[in-house]
């Protein structure tokens, strides 16, 4: 079962609903945009072999996160890697209520809609999600994606002698912006830390001349 | 739905009244409905007369001020865990104050619809709310403590313990000057002039009945409303607002604000039916708020917690505002404030050292760079610092570096906590490139001076304005000597530095109009820092280096020294010294008014006179730049 078998006609309704949202054009006003800040916990770092253990996400509208509107799903696992359990503390079929991968994706798509996705080192999380979608014969995510690891560097002054590091971890960001590292290494906890970091980064960047969504994507 | 985030919220609010008395079920019920709101510094949460929000707020991170914009008085300052914006929701009225994010904030917005039924069920919550509304204070518990601490009749003198306006008693003037209601306006005015006072209490049978101030003369006499032969009764403000003598500063401020008056009368029992003890004016509040630097220094030195220093720094800002209002010479203000800032930094280093497992392996020095190093930092800006330690045998170097890097991390974090933003270019001692042994620093400095590209000039310009913040002075002197020796060997470096000093954009355009920013957030405002202050600072640095004068890093002191060294240019240098001070004062005023760094100025907010003053300083800038061009023959070499 690959992409070839599923033409856009026989894609499930939930995907079509998701897809239809992208027909509307997004507001140009940064304040009116909706952001979904997400984090995934996985069994490992391979897009092919590893699986998503949990997806956590929070929604930001005009600088506000509603506690009620958070996304927190734990996925049933066929593949189980012992090594990563001690990092995330997510035991296979632990106390948390788990749902199937496809159901989690369906719920996630309904949650994210056409919002702008924000993640720390977004490439990894989006890659994991897209691979999961592909396994179920679904196309890739259509959302615009921002990476806090990348936009953070825009707040730094570049000069020849003091070069920014190529990579900043979420821990380093939390440290820089004095965000409590409580609940680190849970998908939702990390998503929240990333969200606060994102708000603080954009507030600093707003002073720049041509601040806009486009500027962040550059 | 209970989730990690709601748990996080519940975990936080349960430590603060009135949430501390809630059972965990109601707590979670509340927490699940909370909105987490991020507010940028200076943004408004609600304004006066705005209709009620559906939420009230708890400060999670940062601080919020409640002000009355018409009097620009800060009524309350809400820190982490404080609630605000609740009273209007219970009283069913519009907001009476403006809430503004004093710092970058994260707020928890709690829906009133859910809170109300919970509050009604719980007696303790109701009592807390009633008390806090009735006493008009945020936290009635603090007030009851005040009573116990100060409910002493003999307590005449102000206790010089704490500098927090919440607890500190307001000192008032006890030398009362009074007259009767039948006194003529002329006579009253003569009395006030003779005694050099701004207000006069009117009494009948020794009981206060009214008050006249300078303002009353202006509004009611000079305007022609009353002849000077009329009695003071016709112009006095009555009834007087009276208070008992154990009044805290915050209470006094609130009382003045509430009745929109500038003088309170202190009476024996707090009512107008007992004799007056003294008058408390707005000015008294101002002075006691900032209190005096010696008290603050003592308070800073006594703390062992960094968070406490942050609170004390608030008083430093009040002090600064007071000084500027009283027009005290800026050189003096800068000295006092820098001294206080230095003490804060020293204390942060001390506290950080205590956090380390072992004492430092060798001697070290903590250097303040940039504006702090020049003692020109009046407002909070970025932190720029570096660390130098004694040379160690090569095999010990990695170990020693690791130790000092860890120490630096503690210090920079502590400085961040007390209000210094991290340097966006990472020029901080916590960066391995800025935490080096004396030998390593010497090599680095030699490299900068020997290979002066534009970046090296920028780096060294930050670095040459350093001062010792903590530690071993000999290390610093050693570095200074090294710099001067090296500069002598590479005279071309000075030319580059001079060239760098001329790179700042010009403050005025061809028609002598102000050049304003073309775009961005600060469109149409004037960049005071890079267009006016920086050229002066840069020029002073290159000139003083060329004279090999060490240990003076302050810009106006540098100009004063230059005036002494080159008597023929004395006039220009003194003009520059004056201009620097004037500009810095300007910037500080702007910064305090707008609660920012004061770097950008809205020209339309300036009076004609202020604009003229600014332009006069530009003349000095132009002339000093011409002098540098000529002296270092910039055009010949680089032109």
Contacts between the chains, C-beta under 8 A, distances in Angstrom:
chain1	res1	chain2	res2	distance
A	56	B	4	7.7
A	58	B	5	6.9
A	63	B	37	6.1
A	63	B	38	4.4
A	63	B	39	6.9
A	63	B	40	7.9
A	64	B	35	5.2
A	64	B	36	6.9
A	64	B	37	4.8
A	64	B	38	7.4
A	64	B	109	7.7
A	65	B	5	7.7
A	65	B	35	6.9
A	65	B	36	4.1
A	65	B	37	7.7
A	65	B	38	7.9
A	66	B	34	8.0
A	66	B	35	5.2
A	66	B	36	7.6
A	67	B	3	7.4
A	67	B	5	5.2
A	67	B	6	4.9
A	67	B	9	6.1
A	67	B	31	6.6
A	67	B	32	5.9
A	67	B	33	6.8
A	67	B	34	4.7
A	67	B	35	7.1
A	67	B	36	6.6
A	68	B	1	6.9
A	68	B	32	6.2
A	68	B	33	6.2
A	70	B	3	5.5
A	70	B	5	5.4
A	72	B	3	5.2
A	72	B	4	7.0
A	155	B	424	6.2
A	156	B	424	5.6
A	156	B	425	7.0
A	156	B	426	6.9
A	157	B	424	4.8
A	157	B	425	3.9
A	159	B	425	6.3
A	159	B	455	5.8
A	159	B	458	6.9
A	159	B	459	7.9
A	160	B	453	7.7
A	160	B	455	4.1
A	161	B	433	7.6
A	161	B	455	5.5
A	161	B	456	7.5
A	161	B	459	5.6
A	162	B	425	5.3
A	162	B	426	5.5
A	162	B	427	6.5
A	162	B	431	7.3
A	162	B	433	6.7
A	164	B	426	7.5
A	175	B	413	7.7
A	176	B	422	6.2
A	178	B	61	7.5
A	178	B	416	6.8
A	178	B	417	7.4
A	182	B	8	6.3
A	183	B	4	5.3
A	183	B	8	6.6
A	186	B	4	6.1
A	188	B	3	6.4
A	188	B	4	4.6
A	188	B	5	6.5
A	189	B	4	5.5
A	192	B	4	7.5
A	192	B	5	5.7
A	192	B	8	7.3
A	196	B	38	7.1
A	196	B	106	6.8
A	199	B	38	4.1
A	200	B	38	7.6
A	200	B	104	6.8
A	203	B	38	7.5
A	203	B	40	4.6
A	203	B	104	6.8
A	206	B	40	7.7
A	206	B	521	6.4
A	207	B	520	7.1
A	207	B	521	4.8
A	207	B	522	7.6
A	208	B	520	6.5
A	208	B	521	7.6
A	209	B	519	5.0
A	209	B	520	3.7
A	209	B	521	7.8
A	210	B	519	7.6
A	210	B	520	7.7
A	211	B	521	7.7
